[in-house]
Amino acid sequence: MKTIIEPFRIKVVEPIRMTTAEQRDRLIHAAGLNLFALRAEDVLIDLLTDSGTSAMSSEQWAGIMRGDESYAGATSFFRLHSRVHDMTGFDHILPTHQGRASERILFDTVGAPGKIVPNNNHFDTTRANVEHSGAEAVDLVIDEGHDPQSRHPFKGNMNVQKLRALIERVGAERIPLCMMTITNNTGGGQPVSLANLREVQEVCRFHGIPFFLDACRFAENAYFIKMREPGMQDRPVDSIVREVFDLADGATISGKKDGLVNIGGLLLLRDEALAREARNNLILTEGFPTYGGLAGRDLEALAQGFAEVLDESYLAYRIRSVAYLGEKLIESGVPILEPPGGHAIYLDARRFCPHIPAEQFPGQAVAIAIYRLAGIRTVEIGSLMFGSENTQPTMELVRLAIPRRVYTQSHIDYVAEAVVELHERRHELRGLRIVEAPVALRHFTARLEEVESPTA
Ligand SMILES: *Cc1c(COP(=O)(O)O)cnc(C)c1O
């Protein structure tokens, strides 16, 4: 059989509301041309993010009923601890309400002015937390990772030469840890090879620098390793996952991705003293270390999610369904970041509408147009998210993130049709300008308007 079917059937359905183009036009203008300001009920297919949007399984919902809500020492915590310990080998497992809380606690503890944190690419909240601590965040992804048309199998890899040069230049004592984001969300959901993880870890170990993972999509990354890395084809995914975690001194994880839950995160640590400090910080703002900002039922759902995400028929379907959308767009000449990543398809807005200059937010213009045309919500990852007055990001992308186990193949076909139709009418798109925006993480709340003419 060529068709890879959804390896589940549907037990509960949630209606989605149809809207007309006129309604959407009004709604998006009221939202200041910012898709974050829309009400979800006004969205037909929501590809804003794959974060916290997974459909939970019947076993996860059963776990919700089993949740132990004791303040301290809840059975649900020990179930999660045992699951995560078996999967990763870590002993210090701190639950948090989501990934960025893990990041804040980590960088509160190790970050400071004068410190430098390398990563393949920092995710936006990771960068914000590094910088909030006073430290500097440095991205060292390989050059292919900046080239939307390169079909390198592991475009999330770190340039090890650049890492060595950085350490040489600033000194290992100024680098409190080195991070690797798997898969590389900001760089297009691109995987990192096991060989590259081993090499970076080796360099870190040589210099006494702790090696950390931003492991939000550890299972998807491991599946890419199995599919693409020589010699890995016959290896079970859980064994690849284990080797990757064995390399690391710590990890931040958002459970809202490969944890297959709607809320939750983890901070994993090996060092006893660091874990003690992090736990004290956790108690201050998240909660007691056996619940860490979550309800007992959330811990249950997360424990079960980490088991289900390693099911290889799930991962085959997951990676295949994202690639399916990518292939449909490529066939019709729509410029996307190639090859398709693990959790999303990224439109290359620079090639999609070359007539809109970077300072007029071509990615946001495409994202707004997709909503107006078809009610599909996507997100800009480009000059609105990462640019400022004097810097522009290297890529101008629009991300179509695919929630896990939520949409069927016909939803995806509809998405492909809409994007292809918009691409055929791309010359009608107009650039945008900011009307008002905050200083940090401006893409969440900025208000924009269209510039007058397509070439203005
Ligand atoms: C989502 C994400 C985070 C932050 O996690 P939240 O749960 O959204 O706080 C950090 N890093 C990466 C790579 C992510 O995708």
The ligand as a MOL file (V3000), in Angstrom:
LIG
                    3D

  0  0  0     0  0            999 V3000
M  V30 BEGIN CTAB
M  V30 COUNTS 15 15 0 0 0
M  V30 BEGIN ATOM
M  V30 1 C 7.7420 25.5790 21.6680 0
M  V30 2 C 9.1820 25.6690 21.8030 0
M  V30 3 C 9.7670 26.1890 22.9530 0
M  V30 4 C 8.9750 26.8100 24.0900 0
M  V30 5 O 8.0180 25.9630 24.6200 0
M  V30 6 P 6.5990 26.5160 25.1930 0
M  V30 7 O 5.9630 25.3040 25.7300 0
M  V30 8 O 5.8880 27.1400 24.0580 0
M  V30 9 O 6.9230 27.5140 26.2490 0
M  V30 10 C 11.1520 26.1880 23.0160 0
M  V30 11 N 11.8950 25.7140 22.0140 0
M  V30 12 C 11.3640 25.2000 20.8870 0
M  V30 13 C 12.2430 24.6590 19.8210 0
M  V30 14 C 9.9970 25.1690 20.7470 0
M  V30 15 O 9.4720 24.6760 19.6160 0
M  V30 END ATOM
M  V30 BEGIN BOND
M  V30 1 1 1 2
M  V30 2 1 2 3
M  V30 3 2 2 14
M  V30 4 1 3 4
M  V30 5 2 3 10
M  V30 6 1 4 5
M  V30 7 1 5 6
M  V30 8 2 6 7
M  V30 9 1 6 8
M  V30 10 1 6 9
M  V30 11 1 10 11
M  V30 12 2 11 12
M  V30 13 1 12 13
M  V30 14 1 12 14
M  V30 15 1 14 15
M  V30 END BOND
M  V30 END CTAB
M  END
